[in-house]
Amino acid sequence: MLLLLLVLLLSCSPGFRLQEDPDPDWGDFDLDLEPRRVPRQVKTILLKENKPHIQELSIKTSVISRYAFTAVFCSMLNRHAAAAEAVFQIQIPAAAYVSNFTMIIGGRVYQSEVRPKEKGAKPRNDKAKNRESSDTSSESEVELFRTTVSIPGRNRAVFLLMYEELLQRRLGSYELVTSLRPLQLVSRLSLDVTIVDHAPILDLEVLPLRSEKVTAKSEVPITTAVTNENNVWKVTFSPNIVQQAKISTSGVLGDFVIRYDVQRDAGIGDIQVLNGHFVHYFAPKDLPVVPKNVVFVIDSSASMLGKKMRQTKDALFTILRDLRPADHFNFISFSNRVKVWQPDALVPATPLNIRDAKKFIYTLIPNGGTNIDGAIQTGSALLRDYLSDPNTGPNSVSLIIFLTDGRPTIGETQSASILGNTRSAVQEKFCIFTIGIGNDVDYRLLERMALENCGMTRRISEEADASAMLKGFYNEIGTPLLSDIRVNYTQNSVGYVTQSLFTNYFNGSEIVVAGKLTDRSAESLHVQVTASNNDRLITMETDVPLRRLQAETERHVKAATAAVDAGAKAVGSGVTEGLGSSLGSVAADFVRRVWGFLSVKEGLRARLRSRSSREREELTQQATNLSLTFRFLTPLTHMVLDRPRPLSQASMAPPTPDAASPANELPAADDELPQKPDGNLGGPVSSLSSRTGKAESGPVRKSITISKTSADGDPHFVVEFPLSKLTVCFNINGEPGDVLRLVSDHQYSGVTVNGRLVGAPAPPGSHKKQRTYFSSVAVVMDRPRRTYIEVTPTKVILDGRDRIVLPCHATAAVEGDQLSVAVVGGANVTVTVGGNISFVILLHRYKNASPYQRDHLGFYIGNSAGLSPRCHGLLGQFLYEEVGVAPLPALPAPLPALPAPGDAGDLNQSAFLKVKERSVPVVRKSRRIYGGKQSVDCWFARNNAEKLIDGWYKDYVTAHLFDTGNTNNA
C-alpha cells in the first residue's frame, strides 16, 4: 500500500504529470543541460531513437548493517504519435529478491502482487530471462528483471522497482553492486547510496565502473561524490547525458561498485535487535590458519580448448604459489578418462612438489568428452583414503575444487545418479566446491553437488576473465580459520533460528545468524560460539543486553532514514523524496527482513537437498509461505499486475491475470511459520539447524579451586601454607617496567610465570611516592612445544605453533591436549597446563579511572600439583615449604592463636617466622584478596620480604616478559 500511495502521488505531482507536447523539440527529452551544450553526435543519437526515451532513471539504496534496500524509478516518454513498445529491464544481484514492482501508464496505476506458482506451470521464455550474465564480468551472477509494455502516443510510463539483499563479506570486504545499463542515453541519471552501520565503516572506496569490456581506465566514475558524517556515508553518481556518452553511447555504463568493511572487535561478534528479532554477525580475526587437504579436479575435455584452458592454467599456477607448507594437495584431470597426477596420496606443498605439479598442469591438452562422475569418484576416493591414513593429522580442512565447462557425456550422465554417487563417495568427510565456466555447463548439477556436500559454487560467464575469477574464488576458500562452528543461544528465549552450524569459516568471510526472540521481556541473551582451530577447541560466550541493543539499533535506523530523507530533500525532486520515504518505511523493520531473507534462502537450499518428494513438498510450502509474507519474488513465486489483461512479464513470472490471492490467505507477522516446540524453522529445513539453537541460560564456567597464594594489587603477595595452617604476606616495591618472576619451574615441569609492573602516582597523603601493579602476566610452557601466553586487562595472546588473540571483555575458551585458556568476560582468565597446573588471573578494570588508578591484573595459583618441589620464584619457592611462628624474645608466653578474620584486636602483634632455617620478623596484618571480596589475616614481612625470600627481590627481576632463566632462552 505504501508504494501504491507513493506512485499515486508521483503521478499527480507537477513534475510528473503526463503532458501533451505537439512539437517534438528538445523539451521532449527533458535534458538537464541546455540543448546548445549538447554535442551534435549526442543529438543525432537521441533523434534517431525509435523506442521510448528514458527521461529519468533514479536509483536510491539504503544499507543498514549490511542489509541493502534499493528503489529504482524509471520514467519513459513516447515522443511519437503512434503507440510504441517500451522495455524496462534492470540487472539485479542474483542473491537479491524483488519485493515490489509498480507501473503508471496513461494515468493508471498497476500494482504488483506476489503469488505462489501453480504446480506444473511452465514459465514462458519469450520475454522473461531467469539469468543473464552476458553483460557483466562480476563474480556474482545477476538476474535480469524485464517487462515489456505498450505506451500510447505522446504519453509516459513510470516504473518503480524495489529489491533487497544481504551483502556478503568476501576477502575482507563487502561490495554493493548497482547495474547501470539503461541501453540508451538517459536525460537525468542519478544514483544515491546511504550506508549506515552500528560499527565504524572502514576503507570505503568507489571502484572504476566494472563491465565486460576490459579498458585501461581505472579512475573513479566522473561526478562521483563521497561524504561521511558521524559514520553515515553518502555516495552519489549523477552524470549528465554528455558525460554518459563519453563512457558509452549505447547506455551500457557498467556496474557501479562500492566496497567497504566495518571495524569489529574480537569475540562473539555483533548483534542487532529490533522488533522482536535479532541478527548476529560473526567474523573472528587474529586466528591461525588451519592446514588444508585439497584435490583439484580439472576438466580437460575438448570444449576447454583455447581461452578457457589458458586462463585455467594461469589461475592454477598462481594458486600453487599460494599453497602453504602445511597444506597437502593433488591434481586430477578428466575427459574420456581420468588421470591422477600423484596416484598414491596427497603430497605436501614443498617447492619440489609444486614444481612437478606445474609440469603436470602445463602438459594438459584438451580432448575427448566429459566424465564428471568418474572424476568425482576418483577424487573422493583419493581424499578419503588419505584422511583414513593413521599418519594423517586430524586437524585440517579437506575439500575438492571441481571445475568444468560442460555437461556429463561419458560414463554416468544422469544428474540424479551422479549426485547420489557423490554423496556416497564423500560420506560427509569433506566438502566439494564447484566452478562452472561458460554457457553450456549444467549449473544446476554443480549447485546441488556443492550444496549437498557443504561447499559452494561459482559460475563464470564466457566473456568473463576466468583466470581472475578462479583466483578470487580460491582466495575466498584458501584460508580456513575454523571448522565445526556452532552458534547457540539461551534455551527457550529464541525461536526459528536460521542456520547456526557451519562446517568451515574462511578468512575474510562472515557468518550471519538470525532468529526471533520468543521472550521479549528478557533483559539479556546468552550467546555461545564453539569451533575447532587446528588441535584446539575454541569456546566464546557472553550475555548481550537486549534492551540496550534494541535502543542502539533503533538509533542507527533513524540515522539512515534521516540521511535518506535529507538527501532527497536536498535534490528537491518529488521522485527522490518518494523513494526516500519508501526506503525508510521498510528499513524500519530491517532485522525482521534479514531474518526473512535468510530463512527463504535456507529453505530453498534445503529444498534442493531434499531426498524425498514429501520432504521436498514440505520445504517448498514453507519457503513459499515466507516468500509471500515478505513479498519476495523467488523461484517459488511469481509476480502479476492488477489489470484486465497481461501487461508485463517479470523475470521469473508468467502472467496469470485471473489468479486470486486474498490478503487473508497470507500468514500474519506472528504466524510466519507453524509453531514447533524445538524453536527451529518449521520442518527439516536444514540437517544442521535441527541440532542447534539452544544454550544454557548463563555462561558455562568451570568450577576451580583457587588458593590464597597470589600477587594482586600494589602488588600485595600472599602465600598460603596449608600444612602449617599459616598465611604470610609481603610487598614488592619494584619500579615501573620491572618484570618479576612469580613461578619458575622451567627445567622440571616446563612452566614459568612472569609479571610486568606498571606505575601509578600515589594519592595525596600516602607514605609511598608511587604505586605499582601488574599490567601483564606471561605464562611460558615448554612442553610438548614452546608456547607463550600473555594476559593483559584487555586481551589474551596465545602464541605457539600459531597465534590466537582472545578479547577479555567476552567469555571464550581455547582447549588443546596439554593447554587450555578460559576467559570469563570482564572477570578472569584461567590457564591450565597438563590438567594438574592452573593459574587464575583476575581482571581489574576501571570505567572512569582516577589519576591514581590503573587497569591491572591479579595472579592466583589454582592448582600447583604439577609443579616440581624445585619450583622457585617469588611465589613458587614456597609451594612445598613449611613454616613456623616463634614469639619475640621479650614475650613470656607463646603467641595466642590467630583471631578470626575481621577481628582487629591483635593486628599489631609481632613474631618471628621460621623459614628455611631463617628467622624473619613479621607483624600481623589483614589483606583483601579475590578482588576485595574476601579478607585474610596474615603475618607480614617488611622490607621487600627481606629474609623471607631467597636472596634479594632484585634477584627476581628478569630481562623480559618471556624470560625463563634458561641460557638458551630466545
Helices and strands as residue ranges (DSSP letters): H 2-12, G 14-16, G 26-28, G 35-37, H 40-47, E 53-64, E 67-78, E 84-93, E 97-105, E 108-116, E 142-151, E 155-166, E 169-170, E 173-180, E 188-196, E 201-206, E 225-229, E 232-237, H 241-247, E 254-262, E 270-274, E 277-282, E 292-299, G 302-304, H 307-322, E 328-334, E 338-340, E 347-348, H 351-362, H 372-388, E 397-404, H 415-426, E 431-437, H 443-451, E 457-460, H 466-477, E 480-489, E 494-495, E 501-506, E 511-517, E 524-533, E 536-545, H 546-571, H 574-587, H 590-609, H 613-629, E 637-641, G 663-665, G 669-671, G 689-691, E 710-712, E 716-721, E 726-731, E 739-745, E 751-761, E 770-781, E 787-791, E 795-799, E 803-807, E 811-815, E 819-824, E 828-833, E 837-844, E 856-863, G 876-878, E 884-886, E 910-915, E 918-929, E 934-941, H 942-945, G 953-956
